[in-house]
Amino acid sequence: MTDIKDKTIIGIAWSFAQQFSVQIITLVVQIILARILLPEDFGLIAMIQIFVSVSKTLMDAGMTTSLIRDENASHNDYSSVFFLNLLVSIFLYVILYASANVISDFFEESILVSIIRVYALTFILQALVAVQLTKLTKELNFKLQLIIQLPSTIIGGLSGIVMAYLGFGVWSIVWMNIIAKSVLVVQILAKSKWLPGLIFDMSLLKKHFNFGYKLTLSSLLTNIYLNSYKIIVGKLFSATQLGFYNQADTLRMFPVANITAVLNKVTFPMFSLIQNDNPRLKKVFRNITSTVFFIICPIMLFLALIAEELFIIVLTEKWLPAVPYFQILAISSFVYPLSIYNLNIILVKGRSDLHLKMEFIKKSISLSCLILIFPFGIWGVVYAQAISMFVHVFVNAYYCGKILDFSVKSQIKDLLPILFLSLFTISIVYFFQNYIMINYIFSPAYIILFTFSLFSLLYYSLAVYYNFKQLSEVKNFFYKLIKN
């Protein structure tokens, strides 16, 4: 137990460094590009995201997840999956290349033809490194992933910024991604100790496919559903309006998705190690979800509170129309980690059949909601997406709860004190900001700094006063992190 804990802490440390260093650089690049480029440029890229996401899902076919879960995966397994991914990626590129005109006609944007045909090259580049990165993740080797991914992120980002300054517009985003993926491939070939053998074992592929195809269908449902919002906005409104919506959606997911991803890279392999010990699995699951919720919930509420000042400073006033979308989506996002960790329990138990069933249920309910309220315009789309977050977490928690004997009611009971603490704290800060500070003129930067200081002090003080165990968990984590 101690070895697993120590390995997990070290893994989280490097995962944290890898995830946030790469993502922070990416965020900085996106902010700089947003200040240079027009919302329309980001809207054009958002229009093709559904085709990119679906193609990448089909390319992987859930097999990399199967490799992580398979305790006996050998060199033959990795090599067979590698070559299958590569062949599928080439096939998908050809399909998308041929479909570019149809997609362009649908959105009535002629420039999409050339954008799609160039951007889709990332499929093949991704296929060249997907298995190597999966192997490193399974080994909890996030240190090497950090060393590999930093140069590609920096070089790609700098290329995009230079091209944006030179007036390349939307093409600066396209080539930024191509260059970043290309450098990543070179880094993997140079530093990874694993290379595929000339092996293509159909029996091994069948084994991984039998587990992964249900995940693929689930991922397809998820990608089509998530991108349906962008399709509706892009088709019914404009590339500019889609740019505002997409930027709001991207920024609200940055903190919640990255904190979740950091722990997910470590906890999924860890859950797999104890998948047959339900009491222990339940205990670890409870600790992780409550601790992450203790961090995520106040962060998302705080970001919604200071959204306008944040957008003015970071993206400039031309992006202010995106603020209300961001606020609504940010408030709904605090349940995202709970949804993901509940889903992970289903996966480590090998229940990809149940995973698929759950996706059908969630997407059916969420799409019904979207169809009912999107006639109300862009606001209908935003509220439908917010509601879907709660639909997803409820369904995931229900089925996970049946497996772990940890009901939805029990999960909510665990987290309610944290939610009340966050809401109480944000209410006090909101009152102070809107009824006291309103009498004075402050710069956006000062408002953010003062609000953050007040919010952090109140939240920490109340957590100490009411003896929240999650605060001790966070302190203990950082203590062990420094010690190790």
C-alpha positions as CSV (number, residue, x, y, z in Angstrom):
1,M,0.0,0.0,0.0
2,T,2.8,2.4,0.9
3,D,4.6,1.6,-2.4
4,I,1.5,2.4,-4.4
5,K,1.0,5.7,-2.5
6,D,4.6,6.8,-3.0
7,K,4.6,5.9,-6.6
8,T,1.3,7.7,-7.1
9,I,2.6,10.8,-5.4
10,I,5.7,10.9,-7.6
11,G,3.5,10.1,-10.6
12,I,1.2,13.0,-9.8
13,A,4.1,15.3,-9.3
14,W,5.5,14.6,-12.7
15,S,2.0,14.4,-14.3
16,F,1.2,17.8,-12.7
17,A,4.5,19.3,-14.1
18,Q,3.9,17.7,-17.5
19,Q,0.2,18.6,-17.8
20,F,0.4,22.2,-16.5
21,S,3.7,23.2,-18.0
22,V,2.4,22.2,-21.5
23,Q,-1.1,23.5,-21.0
24,I,0.0,26.8,-19.5
25,I,2.3,27.4,-22.4
26,T,-0.6,26.4,-24.7
27,L,-2.9,28.8,-22.9
28,V,-0.5,31.7,-23.1
29,V,-0.1,31.0,-26.8
30,Q,-3.9,30.9,-27.3
31,I,-4.2,34.2,-25.4
32,I,-1.6,35.9,-27.5
33,L,-3.3,34.6,-30.7
34,A,-6.7,35.7,-29.4
35,R,-5.3,39.2,-29.0
36,I,-3.9,39.2,-32.5
37,L,-6.5,37.3,-34.5
38,L,-10.2,37.8,-34.9
39,P,-13.0,35.7,-33.3
40,E,-13.9,34.5,-36.8
41,D,-10.5,32.8,-37.2
42,F,-11.2,30.7,-34.1
43,G,-14.7,30.1,-35.3
44,L,-13.4,28.5,-38.5
45,I,-11.2,26.1,-36.6
46,A,-14.2,25.2,-34.3
47,M,-16.3,24.3,-37.3
48,I,-14.0,21.4,-38.2
49,Q,-13.5,20.1,-34.6
50,I,-16.2,17.5,-34.9
51,F,-14.5,15.9,-37.9
52,V,-11.1,16.1,-36.2
53,S,-12.5,14.6,-32.9
54,V,-14.4,11.8,-34.6
55,S,-11.5,10.8,-36.8
56,K,-9.1,10.7,-33.8
57,T,-11.6,8.5,-31.9
58,L,-11.9,6.1,-34.8
59,M,-8.1,6.0,-35.2
60,D,-7.6,4.9,-31.6
61,A,-10.6,2.6,-31.4
62,G,-10.2,2.5,-27.6
63,M,-7.2,0.3,-27.9
64,T,-4.7,2.5,-26.0
65,T,-7.0,2.4,-23.0
66,S,-7.1,-1.4,-23.4
67,L,-3.3,-1.4,-23.4
68,I,-3.2,0.5,-20.1
69,R,-5.8,-1.8,-18.5
70,D,-4.2,-5.0,-19.8
71,E,-1.7,-6.2,-17.1
72,N,-0.1,-8.6,-19.5
73,A,0.3,-6.3,-22.5
74,S,3.5,-7.3,-24.4
75,H,5.7,-5.8,-27.1
76,N,3.5,-7.6,-29.7
77,D,0.4,-5.9,-28.3
78,Y,2.0,-2.5,-28.6
79,S,3.4,-3.1,-32.1
80,S,0.1,-4.5,-33.4
81,V,-1.9,-1.5,-32.1
82,F,0.7,0.9,-33.4
83,F,0.5,-0.3,-37.0
84,L,-3.3,-0.5,-36.9
85,N,-3.5,3.1,-35.7
86,L,-1.2,4.2,-38.5
87,L,-3.2,2.4,-41.2
88,V,-6.5,3.8,-39.9
89,S,-5.1,7.3,-39.7
90,I,-4.1,7.3,-43.3
91,F,-7.5,5.9,-44.4
92,L,-9.3,8.6,-42.4
93,Y,-7.1,11.4,-43.9
94,V,-8.1,10.2,-47.4
95,I,-11.8,10.2,-46.4
96,L,-11.7,13.7,-44.9
97,Y,-9.6,15.0,-47.8
98,A,-12.3,13.9,-50.2
99,S,-15.1,15.2,-48.0
100,A,-13.7,18.7,-47.6
101,N,-15.9,20.3,-50.3
102,V,-19.1,18.9,-48.7
103,I,-18.1,20.2,-45.3
104,S,-17.2,23.6,-46.7
105,D,-20.6,23.8,-48.5
106,F,-22.5,23.0,-45.3
107,F,-21.0,25.9,-43.4
108,E,-20.8,28.1,-46.5
109,E,-17.1,28.9,-45.8
110,S,-15.0,28.1,-48.9
111,I,-11.7,28.4,-47.0
112,L,-12.6,25.3,-45.0
113,V,-11.6,23.1,-47.9
114,S,-7.9,23.9,-47.7
115,I,-7.9,24.2,-43.9
116,I,-9.3,20.6,-43.5
117,R,-6.9,19.1,-46.0
118,V,-3.9,20.5,-44.2
119,Y,-5.1,20.3,-40.6
120,A,-6.1,16.6,-41.0
121,L,-2.4,15.7,-41.4
122,T,-2.3,15.8,-37.6
123,F,-4.1,12.4,-37.6
124,I,-1.1,10.6,-39.2
125,L,1.4,12.5,-36.9
126,Q,-0.7,11.5,-33.9
127,A,-0.8,7.9,-34.9
128,L,3.0,7.8,-34.9
129,V,3.3,8.7,-31.2
130,A,0.0,7.5,-29.6
131,V,1.2,4.1,-28.5
132,Q,4.6,5.4,-27.2
133,L,2.8,7.9,-25.1
134,T,0.4,5.2,-23.9
135,K,3.3,3.1,-22.8
136,L,4.9,5.9,-20.9
137,T,1.5,6.7,-19.2
138,K,1.1,3.0,-18.1
139,E,4.6,3.1,-16.7
140,L,3.8,6.4,-14.9
141,N,6.8,7.9,-16.7
142,F,5.5,11.5,-16.9
143,K,9.0,12.9,-16.5
144,L,10.0,11.7,-20.0
145,Q,6.6,12.9,-21.3
146,L,7.4,16.4,-20.0
147,I,10.9,16.4,-21.6
148,I,9.3,15.3,-24.9
149,Q,6.3,17.5,-25.0
150,L,7.7,20.8,-23.9
151,P,9.9,21.5,-27.0
152,S,7.0,20.6,-29.3
153,T,4.6,22.9,-27.5
154,I,7.1,25.8,-27.3
155,I,8.2,25.5,-31.0
156,G,4.7,25.1,-32.3
157,G,3.4,28.0,-30.2
158,L,6.2,30.3,-31.3
159,S,5.5,29.4,-34.9
160,G,1.8,30.2,-34.6
161,I,2.5,33.6,-32.9
162,V,5.1,34.6,-35.5
163,M,2.7,33.7,-38.3
164,A,-0.2,35.5,-36.7
165,Y,2.0,38.7,-36.4
166,L,2.9,38.3,-40.1
167,G,-0.8,38.3,-41.0
168,F,-1.5,34.6,-41.8
169,G,-4.8,34.7,-39.9
170,V,-6.4,31.3,-39.4
171,W,-3.5,29.6,-41.0
172,S,-1.3,30.5,-38.0
173,I,-3.5,28.1,-35.9
174,V,-3.4,25.4,-38.5
175,W,0.4,25.4,-39.0
176,M,1.0,25.8,-35.2
177,N,-0.7,22.4,-34.7
178,I,1.1,20.7,-37.6
179,I,4.5,22.0,-36.5
180,A,3.9,21.0,-32.8
181,K,2.9,17.5,-33.8
182,S,5.9,17.1,-36.1
183,V,8.3,18.1,-33.4
184,L,6.6,15.7,-31.0
185,V,7.2,12.9,-33.4
186,V,10.9,13.7,-33.7
187,Q,11.2,13.9,-29.9
188,I,9.5,10.5,-29.4
189,L,11.8,8.9,-32.0
190,A,14.8,10.5,-30.4
191,K,14.1,9.8,-26.7
192,S,11.7,6.9,-26.4
193,K,13.3,3.5,-25.8
194,W,10.4,1.7,-27.5
195,L,10.1,1.1,-31.2
196,P,7.5,-1.0,-32.9
197,G,8.4,-4.4,-34.2
198,L,7.2,-5.7,-37.6
199,I,4.3,-7.4,-35.9
200,F,0.6,-7.3,-36.8
201,D,-1.1,-10.0,-34.7
202,M,-4.8,-10.2,-35.4
203,S,-5.6,-12.2,-32.4
204,L,-4.1,-9.5,-30.1
205,L,-5.9,-6.8,-32.0
206,K,-9.2,-8.7,-31.6
207,K,-8.6,-8.9,-27.9
208,H,-8.1,-5.1,-27.6
209,F,-10.8,-4.4,-30.1
210,N,-13.4,-6.4,-28.1
211,F,-12.7,-4.1,-25.1
212,G,-12.1,-0.9,-27.1
213,Y,-14.8,-0.9,-29.7
214,K,-17.5,-0.1,-27.1
215,L,-15.3,2.7,-25.8
216,T,-15.0,3.9,-29.4
217,L,-18.8,4.0,-29.8
218,S,-19.1,5.8,-26.5
219,S,-16.4,8.3,-27.5
220,L,-18.1,8.9,-30.9
221,L,-21.4,9.6,-29.1
222,T,-19.5,12.0,-26.8
223,N,-17.6,13.8,-29.6
224,I,-20.6,14.1,-31.8
225,Y,-22.7,15.4,-28.9
226,L,-20.2,17.9,-27.7
227,N,-19.5,19.2,-31.1
228,S,-23.2,19.4,-32.0
229,Y,-23.2,22.7,-30.1
230,K,-20.6,24.1,-32.4
231,I,-22.3,22.8,-35.5
232,I,-25.6,24.5,-34.5
233,V,-23.9,27.8,-33.6
234,G,-21.7,27.7,-36.7
235,K,-24.6,26.8,-39.0
236,L,-27.3,29.1,-37.6
237,F,-25.2,32.1,-36.6
238,S,-21.8,33.0,-37.8
239,A,-18.1,32.2,-37.5
240,T,-17.6,35.2,-35.2
241,Q,-20.4,34.1,-32.9
242,L,-19.0,30.6,-32.9
243,G,-15.6,32.1,-32.0
244,F,-17.1,33.8,-28.9
245,Y,-18.8,30.6,-27.8
246,N,-15.8,28.4,-28.5
247,Q,-13.4,30.7,-26.6
248,A,-15.8,30.7,-23.6
249,D,-16.0,26.9,-23.6
250,T,-12.3,26.5,-24.1
251,L,-11.3,28.8,-21.2
252,R,-13.8,27.5,-18.7
253,M,-12.5,23.9,-19.3
254,F,-8.8,24.9,-18.8
255,P,-8.6,24.6,-15.0
256,V,-11.2,21.8,-14.5
257,A,-10.0,19.6,-17.4
258,N,-6.3,19.9,-16.6
259,I,-6.6,19.3,-12.9
260,T,-8.8,16.3,-13.7
261,A,-6.4,15.1,-16.4
262,V,-3.3,15.3,-14.1
263,L,-4.9,13.0,-11.6
264,N,-6.6,10.9,-14.2
265,K,-3.3,9.9,-15.8
266,V,-2.1,8.5,-12.4
267,T,-5.4,7.3,-10.9
268,F,-6.6,5.3,-13.8
269,P,-3.5,3.0,-13.7
270,M,-3.7,3.0,-9.9
271,F,-7.4,2.1,-10.0
272,S,-6.5,-0.8,-12.4
273,L,-4.0,-2.2,-9.8
274,I,-6.7,-2.5,-7.1
275,Q,-9.7,-3.2,-9.5
276,N,-10.5,-6.4,-7.7
277,D,-10.5,-5.0,-4.2
278,N,-13.8,-3.1,-3.9
279,P,-13.5,-1.8,-0.4
280,R,-10.1,-0.4,-1.1
281,L,-11.2,0.9,-4.5
282,K,-14.2,2.7,-2.9
283,K,-12.0,4.3,-0.2
284,V,-9.5,5.6,-2.7
285,F,-12.3,6.8,-5.0
286,R,-14.0,8.7,-2.2
287,N,-10.7,10.4,-1.1
288,I,-9.8,11.5,-4.6
289,T,-13.3,12.8,-5.6
290,S,-13.8,14.8,-2.4
291,T,-10.3,16.3,-2.5
292,V,-10.6,17.3,-6.2
293,F,-14.0,18.8,-5.6
294,F,-12.7,20.7,-2.6
295,I,-10.2,22.4,-5.1
296,I,-12.3,22.6,-8.3
297,C,-15.6,23.9,-6.9
298,P,-14.3,27.2,-5.5
299,I,-12.1,27.8,-8.5
300,M,-14.9,27.6,-11.0
301,L,-17.2,29.8,-8.9
302,F,-14.4,32.4,-8.4
303,L,-13.7,32.4,-12.2
304,A,-17.4,33.1,-12.9
305,L,-17.3,36.0,-10.5
306,I,-14.3,37.8,-12.0
307,A,-15.0,36.8,-15.6
308,E,-15.4,40.3,-17.1
309,E,-12.2,41.6,-15.5
310,L,-10.4,38.5,-16.6
311,F,-11.5,38.7,-20.2
312,I,-10.5,42.4,-20.4
313,I,-7.0,41.8,-19.1
314,V,-6.3,38.5,-20.9
315,L,-8.2,38.7,-24.2
316,T,-9.0,42.5,-24.5
317,E,-12.5,44.0,-24.8
318,K,-13.2,42.6,-28.2
319,W,-13.9,39.2,-26.5
320,L,-16.4,40.6,-23.9
321,P,-19.5,39.2,-25.7
322,A,-18.1,35.7,-24.6
323,V,-18.2,36.6,-20.9
324,P,-21.9,35.6,-20.1
325,Y,-21.4,32.3,-21.9
326,F,-18.2,31.7,-19.9
327,Q,-19.9,32.4,-16.6
328,I,-22.8,29.9,-17.1
329,L,-20.5,27.2,-18.4
330,A,-18.0,27.7,-15.7
331,I,-20.5,27.4,-12.9
332,S,-21.7,24.1,-14.4
333,S,-18.2,22.7,-14.7
334,F,-17.4,22.0,-11.1
335,V,-19.1,18.6,-11.4
336,Y,-16.9,17.6,-14.3
337,P,-14.2,15.7,-12.3
338,L,-16.9,13.7,-10.5
339,S,-18.3,12.6,-13.8
340,I,-14.8,11.5,-15.0
341,Y,-13.8,9.6,-11.9
342,N,-17.1,7.8,-11.7
343,L,-16.7,6.8,-15.3
344,N,-13.2,5.5,-14.6
345,I,-14.5,3.0,-12.1
346,I,-16.7,1.5,-14.9
347,L,-13.6,1.2,-17.2
348,V,-11.2,-0.4,-14.7
349,K,-13.9,-2.9,-14.0
350,G,-13.8,-3.8,-17.7
351,R,-17.5,-2.9,-18.2
352,S,-17.1,-1.2,-21.6
353,D,-20.6,-2.6,-22.4
354,L,-22.0,-0.6,-19.5
355,H,-20.0,2.4,-20.5
356,L,-21.6,2.3,-24.0
357,K,-25.1,1.9,-22.4
358,M,-24.5,4.9,-20.2
359,E,-23.3,7.1,-23.1
360,F,-26.6,6.3,-25.0
361,I,-28.6,7.3,-21.9
362,K,-26.7,10.5,-21.3
363,K,-26.5,11.7,-24.8
364,S,-30.2,10.9,-25.5
365,I,-31.3,13.0,-22.5
366,S,-28.9,15.8,-23.3
367,L,-29.7,15.9,-27.0
368,S,-33.4,16.0,-26.2
369,C,-32.7,19.0,-23.9
370,L,-30.7,20.7,-26.6
371,I,-33.4,20.1,-29.3
372,L,-36.0,21.5,-26.9
373,I,-34.3,24.8,-26.0
374,F,-31.9,25.6,-28.9
375,P,-34.8,27.5,-30.7
376,F,-34.2,30.1,-28.0
377,G,-31.0,31.0,-29.8
378,I,-27.4,31.0,-28.6
379,W,-28.6,31.2,-25.0
380,G,-30.5,27.9,-25.5
381,V,-27.4,26.2,-26.7
382,V,-25.4,27.5,-23.7
383,Y,-27.9,26.5,-21.1
384,A,-28.4,23.1,-22.8
385,Q,-24.7,22.4,-22.4
386,A,-24.7,23.5,-18.8
387,I,-27.6,21.2,-18.0
388,S,-25.9,18.3,-19.7
389,M,-23.0,18.5,-17.2
390,F,-25.4,17.5,-14.4
391,V,-27.1,14.9,-16.5
392,H,-23.7,13.2,-17.1
393,V,-22.5,13.2,-13.5
394,F,-25.8,11.8,-12.3
395,V,-25.9,8.9,-14.7
396,N,-22.2,8.1,-14.1
397,A,-22.6,8.3,-10.4
398,Y,-25.7,6.1,-10.4
399,Y,-24.0,3.2,-12.3
400,C,-20.6,3.5,-10.5
401,G,-22.5,3.6,-7.2
402,K,-24.1,0.3,-8.0
403,I,-20.7,-1.3,-8.6
404,L,-19.0,0.2,-5.5
405,D,-22.0,0.1,-3.3
406,F,-21.7,3.9,-3.1
407,S,-25.0,5.5,-4.1
408,V,-25.6,8.9,-5.7
409,K,-27.2,10.0,-2.4
410,S,-24.1,9.0,-0.5
411,Q,-21.8,10.7,-3.0
412,I,-23.8,13.9,-2.8
413,K,-23.8,13.7,1.0
414,D,-20.0,13.5,0.9
415,L,-19.7,16.6,-1.2
416,L,-22.5,18.9,0.1
417,P,-20.4,20.4,2.9
418,I,-17.8,21.5,0.3
419,L,-20.5,22.9,-2.0
420,F,-22.1,24.9,0.9
421,L,-18.7,26.2,1.9
422,S,-17.9,27.3,-1.6
423,L,-21.3,29.0,-2.1
424,F,-21.2,30.7,1.2
425,T,-17.7,32.1,0.5
426,I,-18.6,33.2,-3.0
427,S,-21.8,34.9,-1.8
428,I,-19.9,37.0,0.8
429,V,-17.3,38.0,-1.8
430,Y,-20.0,38.8,-4.4
431,F,-21.8,41.0,-1.9
432,F,-18.6,42.9,-1.1
433,Q,-17.6,43.3,-4.7
434,N,-21.0,44.5,-5.9
435,Y,-22.3,46.6,-3.0
436,I,-19.1,48.0,-1.4
437,M,-16.4,48.1,-4.1
438,I,-18.9,49.5,-6.6
439,N,-18.6,52.9,-4.9
440,Y,-14.9,53.1,-5.9
441,I,-13.2,53.0,-9.3
442,F,-10.6,50.2,-9.5
443,S,-8.7,48.7,-12.4
444,P,-9.6,45.2,-13.5
445,A,-6.3,43.8,-12.2
446,Y,-6.9,45.3,-8.8
447,I,-10.4,43.9,-8.6
448,I,-9.1,40.4,-9.5
449,L,-6.2,40.6,-7.0
450,F,-8.4,41.9,-4.1
451,T,-11.3,39.5,-4.8
452,F,-8.9,36.5,-5.0
453,S,-7.2,37.5,-1.7
454,L,-10.5,37.9,0.1
455,F,-12.0,34.7,-1.4
456,S,-8.9,32.6,-0.6
457,L,-8.7,33.9,3.0
458,L,-12.3,33.3,3.7
459,Y,-12.4,29.8,2.1
460,Y,-9.2,28.7,3.9
461,S,-10.3,30.1,7.2
462,L,-13.7,28.5,7.1
463,A,-12.2,25.2,6.0
464,V,-9.9,25.3,9.0
465,Y,-12.6,26.4,11.4
466,Y,-15.0,23.6,10.4
467,N,-12.2,21.1,10.2
468,F,-12.6,19.9,6.6
469,K,-10.6,16.7,6.1
470,Q,-9.9,17.6,2.5
471,L,-7.7,20.5,3.6
472,S,-5.6,18.0,5.5
473,E,-5.5,15.7,2.4
474,V,-4.2,18.6,0.3
475,K,-1.6,19.6,2.9
476,N,-0.5,16.0,3.3
477,F,-0.2,15.5,-0.4
478,F,2.2,18.5,-0.7
479,Y,4.1,17.4,2.3
480,K,4.7,14.0,0.8
481,L,5.4,15.6,-2.5
482,I,8.3,17.7,-1.1
483,K,9.5,14.8,1.0
484,N,9.7,12.5,-1.9
